[in-house]
């Protein structure tokens, strides 16, 4: 089992920045891919960004490309999401998720492990 715990959410004005953290524990070697998803009220959970275990491969949703940056520190078993130029449309609960690298990277149902989520609210 892998446990994931998010932190760093909060209330920020449009144009501001936040850094989310995802702390992993347990059998972390079984998660080659860590991703961030988000879910706004009344909407489906959507892919935001992902990173492979070596940090060399990253990918982003078009809606956040150039504004959000994902990174990881394997020594700390942590993954981060730096969010810049935040917009009200970025308001959502943000979740980190892990999988073994088996594919379906942009679909929530492909991930085996999930954190409890952290709320990000962007005011206009």
C-alpha positions in Angstrom: 0.0 0.0 0.0 1.0 3.6 -0.6 -0.3 6.5 1.4 -0.4 10.0 -0.2 -1.0 13.2 1.8 -1.5 16.5 0.1 -0.9 19.9 1.6 -0.4 23.5 0.6 -3.9 24.5 -0.6 -5.6 27.7 0.4 -7.2 30.9 -0.8 -5.3 33.1 -3.2 -6.2 36.1 -5.4 -6.2 35.7 -9.2 -2.7 36.0 -10.5 -1.1 34.6 -7.3 0.8 31.5 -6.7 0.7 28.4 -4.5 2.8 25.3 -4.1 1.1 22.0 -3.4 3.0 19.1 -1.8 2.3 15.4 -1.9 4.0 13.3 0.7 4.2 9.6 -0.1 4.8 6.7 2.4 4.6 3.0 2.3 5.5 0.9 -0.8 6.5 4.0 -2.7 8.7 2.0 -5.1 5.5 0.6 -6.7 4.5 4.1 -7.9 6.4 5.0 -11.0 4.0 7.8 -11.9 2.6 10.5 -9.7 0.0 12.8 -11.0 -2.1 15.7 -9.9 -5.8 15.8 -10.6 -8.4 18.3 -9.7 -12.1 18.3 -9.2 -14.4 21.3 -9.1 -18.0 21.1 -7.7 -20.3 19.5 -10.2 -17.5 18.6 -12.6 -15.5 15.4 -13.3 -12.1 14.9 -11.9 -9.6 16.1 -14.5 -5.9 15.5 -15.1 -3.5 18.4 -14.3 0.1 17.1 -14.5 2.2 14.0 -14.1 5.8 13.1 -13.4 7.7 9.8 -13.7 9.9 8.4 -10.9 13.1 9.8 -12.4 11.6 13.3 -12.9 12.7 13.3 -16.5 9.2 12.9 -18.0 6.5 15.4 -17.2 3.2 16.2 -18.9 0.6 18.8 -18.4 -3.0 19.5 -19.3 -3.3 22.2 -21.9 -5.2 24.4 -19.5 -2.2 24.7 -17.1 0.7 24.4 -19.5 3.2 27.2 -18.9 1.6 28.1 -15.5 2.0 25.0 -13.4 5.2 23.0 -12.8 5.5 19.6 -11.3 8.6 18.3 -9.6 9.7 15.5 -7.2 12.2 14.9 -4.6 12.7 11.1 -4.3 14.9 11.5 -1.2 11.9 13.0 0.6 9.3 10.9 -1.2 7.6 14.1 -2.2 6.0 15.5 -5.3 5.2 19.2 -5.7 3.0 21.3 -7.9 4.0 24.9 -8.3 1.0 26.9 -9.6 1.6 30.4 -11.0 -0.8 33.0 -12.6 -3.7 31.3 -10.9 -7.2 31.9 -12.3 -10.7 31.5 -10.8 -11.1 28.5 -13.1 -8.3 26.8 -11.2 -10.5 26.6 -8.1 -10.9 22.9 -7.2 -9.9 20.2 -4.8 -6.5 19.0 -5.9 -5.5 15.4 -5.5 -2.3 13.5 -6.0 -2.4 10.0 -7.3 0.0 7.2 -8.0 0.2 4.2 -10.3 2.8 1.7 -11.4 3.3 3.1 -14.9 0.8 0.8 -16.6 -0.8 3.4 -18.8 -3.9 5.5 -19.0 -2.1 8.3 -17.5 -4.7 11.0 -18.1 -7.6 9.0 -16.7 -8.4 9.0 -12.9 -9.5 5.4 -13.0 -6.0 4.3 -14.0 -4.5 5.3 -10.7 -4.3 3.0 -7.7 -3.5 5.3 -4.8 -5.1 8.7 -3.9 -4.6 11.3 -1.3 -7.5 13.0 0.5 -7.2 16.2 -1.5 -6.4 19.8 -0.7 -8.7 22.8 -1.5 -7.5 25.6 -3.8 -9.7 28.6 -4.1 -8.8 31.5 -6.4 -10.7 34.7 -6.0 -11.3 37.2 -8.8 
